[in-house]
């Protein structure tokens, strides 16, 4: 731990790499209005240093031994609120880390490849109460926000699919593939057709291959004559198969 007691915009550097801390001290030391008060090698040490010096800004790495930067930031914000502002400085720009840091109250998120002049400007801005993000991080967050609506709709659709029965899910997939033409009542129609087919098959088996006689299909005796279409036959005639009897 390295300490120096002077005035100006007071900064504490927190990183587990001594070389990184030396580079940050060199960059910030060139600004006449910024003073590096102390350094710390991990989150636990940073809590002690910040409690002792109460700096305006803390430049803090994320991945460190004993206590990571996001957890240390969370504790600092809870203890000191806006009296101590934290800038997360890291080589990792994943959305998850960015959002976690912002949720716990970090005032800025910068990548370690940030140009020196922008780093100095960021420290000044955060000390004045302005949030500061690297341009690449800002673009990443904008993209995430822009796609959040689609993500919500996708999650809602998956939730509705999870509530379907197996048969309903098959029908939904069939509709999507174009293999189902009547999606309004597919299950009912299918079951009704199967039941009707079973009845017809049973009737065919019982009747020996012939349809069962009904009211309109009364069996005719072999000797029963066919009834003529017209009304020419009189009631008194005896049959229609031979010539009229002589008197």
Steps between C-alpha positions, in 0.01 A plus 500: 500500500630842397358819653541872438309775679432806282192688367306525167285229349613216720523151357568149634629232260395138556650221288677174579767577237767741627600584143144611420487719809834659405372579152179655634695708750722629219202592282301675772807661653543710188173686569552796736153467657515124572690339786545130565465455876561127535505160335357162597555151363155347563148584609551448873804726509308756295226516765760588765671763283171664402385507863823676593523758219146548367609573141279663240549221245610136519641336188444128561566178314236224499683170535720504809582255780317491833227747395408587141448854380123482459449375856736768633315763297170383645629544856652841428178632348297372794736662751580831332229553239603792274792606719716236329444418134634186338622452145535136401810460285546161336596308188165314498203666331237225519142618545463305822794672670392841376146462629615358834735793554234755411240331718717521812554871441818544294524848352703389200622200305821540299722259315869493577582589141326837543728777369677697778326830423157336515590332827588837651175650368302208644648552848412869489147432372425235763636727775246760381219244524473404135491132397761384254511197271743396228357546148512126429313428822238762416447338159469156662238622746302674226496180298384303802218745572394501134470120497335469842152527345565199277641310796185572703275383219708186456480424871124552498462266202709232669288536814180443300649198324594345833134508604381298197421131515698259283218485245463880490875538455493256206220701339686827555812357337290368213346843443846654492616244244185534291394136545176580685227665291232533764662607827171607657391152621759248376485265795119474503477440126771237511339312787156518333640363173677217678183409689289505184754284319493245781119481485501442125768234533296323770184508292683359201635211706162410655318508164747267333618763259149630420335807648241429765141528376315807610155642468550604135677178400243227576610165343287390211375144452621323190145457363384855574443684171635845441245775532456694177585867501167610361148448634385296200443180700145470631418371841310206358776365279664178601866536447695668231720226364268334242230583236143576606272199556223441245139504618 
